[in-house]
Amino acid sequence: MSETQKKPFNGSLATEVKEVSNNFIKSDYIIKSHDLVQQGYKVYLLAQGTNTPYKGSKGHLDATANVRKLTNMFLEYGANSNIGIILKDTGLVTLDIDKHSVNGFQSLIQSGHTLNLDNEVWEMTPRSGAHVFFKIPDGVRADDLKHDLMAGVELLTDKVTVAPSVKLVDGTESEYKHFGGNISECSVMPDWLVKMASSVATNGNKRNKRVARYSIDQRINMMINGFDVGERNNQIMSFAGWLLSIRNIDPNLVYELVQKINSYSAVPLPDAEVNSIFRSAYNREVKKAKGGR
């Protein structure tokens, strides 16, 4: 984090946003976003109740630590916009434990690892999963940490949605709930997590068989009902990669199938975003086929 980000505000919050009405300032989202800036993080806004950027915005690319610019963004998009923070270059990562399509907590237990959340800074996600914040140990680079750790468990190193954001779950608004102290006060990654995120499967490594993120039953459900809101990016990436890994399959057929399944989704992703995800999945499989990671 830069010293500019860490520098405290001059004057009160009310002074920084004095042109905004009192009712507007009372928004929990605005108050929390300013608190996050004070902790040293860049904040960006998402469409209310979603993890999707506002139309016309650049999403996480609009992230800022400038209080006035952030306030203007709230004025433009709404006082109850969901909020996210940039993790890149902060020395932090987030352990994302899913409990919706796959039970990540069960995966951790089966792998012999447990987390005492009472001792951590974490947030309960809308589907009762968890985002656990950790500092990266000295000598470890975020770029060297892999993201997909096991079924239902992912390590986020770029960005993350945070409380008091909400998402629509089964027709009802469900919020992110924060526990513990400030995010900046989180603990250092435990050794087992560093080892898990740093290990590289090789021909002589018994971990060389990758654990699928989604089961066959879950993939069949995707084909019937579309991709789940909140999981669309991950599911498209996983589904496309799964099919593209099959020898001699036509990538064009895979792309058409992904587009068709996306159209079945309750909230389909824009074509441009599907194209981007599919291209990433395709490039990854080509690289793997050539012996790369």
Summary of the structure (lengths in Angstrom):
residues: 293
radius of gyration: 20.1
end to end distance: 29.3
largest distance: 64.1
contacts: 836
relative contact order: 0.10
helix: 41%
strand: 17%
